[in-house]
Amino acid sequence: MPDPRSAASSGVEAEPSPAPRPAAEPLLRVENVVKRFPISRGIIFKRQIGQVHAVEGVSLEVPRGETLGLVGETGCGKSTLARCITRLYPLTSGRVVLDGTDISTLSRRQLRRHRRQMQMIFQDPYGSLNPRRRVGSIIGDPLAIHHVADGAGRKRQVQELMEVVGLNPEHYNRFPSEFSGGQRQRIGVARALALRPSLIVCDEPVSALDVSVQAQIINLLEDLQGEFGLTYLFIAHDLAVVEHVSDRVAVMYLGKIVEMAAVRDLFSSPRHPYTVALLSASMIADPDRARSTHRVVLAGDVPSPINPPSGCLFHTRCPKAQPICSVEAPALTVQAGDLAGHVTACHFPVAPGEQMRGAEAEVRQAAADFAAAPLGEAVEGAG
Ligand code: SF4
């Protein structure tokens, strides 16, 4: 596929690309990013009554050509972090350095040329495409906005992109409703690829798709990474998908990264109690591994990000919590015996081979009490 950034064929003057950086520098560096959303009350005289702590001091790096998987329960701040990195949300504090440039303080105008380097693929292939616009113009939007190509040149580039992602270029004039879910996500991938970005933030790109279609899209993303040297930040809650696509994995809980490691280290030797619980609750395809995996049930609900707990954010649900955990927040550090690069935020990390006990007994007892109670009492108790 010819470089879509080339404007020579279209006669349109392209914006200058940022100067390339030394190869050793990570493509993306996120430094202590904080994102809080104010909660206001009142219509005319608005006053702030609180704030949602969506992302709290996240730091990470993604080297060029690699995939960093980002996992955690729904509402843990993964998508907010993705939107902070791509500057769809302004940061409350912290820095996002893309290819050596701090983009967190750039104006909209300054940000424009850096946006070409990073694109997003969204979760919902149905909602993220305008149903009234033809596929050709949807995929060609970035080329038009960034003055990369117009007229026949743009159409040619869009049709080449459609071919690259496995769509029939003759369907250029069709509407999104004429495509299946998987094909619509291919349209989203083609749109993200149009400016030949270095970084693509994939925000749950397959979670709305059927399992068989998920595999096709994942294979497509892997092929494109090999072909174009793309770097991915891959957000998902399906751990099997993350294990398959990632080089490194970061686990988020209530807006913070609690563990980060190379994919093999994290899946074979998780150290944070939350990671252990998360892995034990996921579907495991290998029957031997599934049989030997001890299921850890966590007690309680995820605390509110409006009023997060003190100390370690996980202490209200952690089976290993000690008094210090509610007072002192653990730092993200390399634990004894771990490889460099495997960092965990925990005062009492799970030892390799340790069987962590969850709240199974409590949950079983609660279920037994519920089943034994007369119907009226059980319903009342459930409320
Ligand atoms: Fe559990 Fe304490 Fe570790 Fe937090 S610091 S995960 S509460 S053991």
Boltz pocket constraint, residues with backbone or C-beta under 6 A from the ligand:
constraints:
  - pocket:
      binder: B
      contacts: [[A, 272], [A, 273], [A, 274], [A, 312], [A, 313], [A, 314], [A, 315], [A, 316], [A, 318], [A, 319], [A, 320], [A, 321], [A, 322], [A, 325], [A, 328], [A, 330], [A, 345], [A, 346], [A, 347], [A, 348], [A, 349]]
      max_distance: 6.0
